[in-house]
Amino acid sequence: ISIGQRQLIAFARALITDPKILILDEATSSVDPYTETLIQDALNKARKGRTTIIIAHRLSTIKNADHIIVLGAEKHNIIEEGNHEKLLSLNGKYKRLLEMQYKDIEPDT
């Protein structure tokens, strides 16, 4: 069983228990882009009516969150917080990180 398959099983088990609080740590780190999309769709449905804490480096995983907290790498302090749109409008760390991630996946022109 692959790491990605283990992640999917753990995700499914978490949802089956219908918890009031759902904590996900790098929920899509070991899956392919197609599976990541499936997980994100399921997560968008699953987080309704419950508190969901998502720890992520892939910002696409959290863009639909109601509240995003950007932590500093060295001091672990809060650098920025807000929803996706607000953080983009700040032109700060979140926006730079998002641009770097999408730059890495865009084909060269």
Secondary structure as GFF3:
##gff-version 3
##sequence-region A 1 109
A	DSSP	alpha_helix	3	16	.	.	.	ID=ss1
A	DSSP	beta_strand	21	25	.	.	.	ID=ss2
A	DSSP	alpha_helix	33	46	.	.	.	ID=ss3
A	DSSP	beta_strand	51	55	.	.	.	ID=ss4
A	DSSP	three_ten_helix	59	61	.	.	.	ID=ss5
A	DSSP	beta_strand	68	71	.	.	.	ID=ss6
A	DSSP	beta_strand	78	82	.	.	.	ID=ss7
A	DSSP	alpha_helix	84	89	.	.	.	ID=ss8
A	DSSP	alpha_helix	93	105	.	.	.	ID=ss9
###
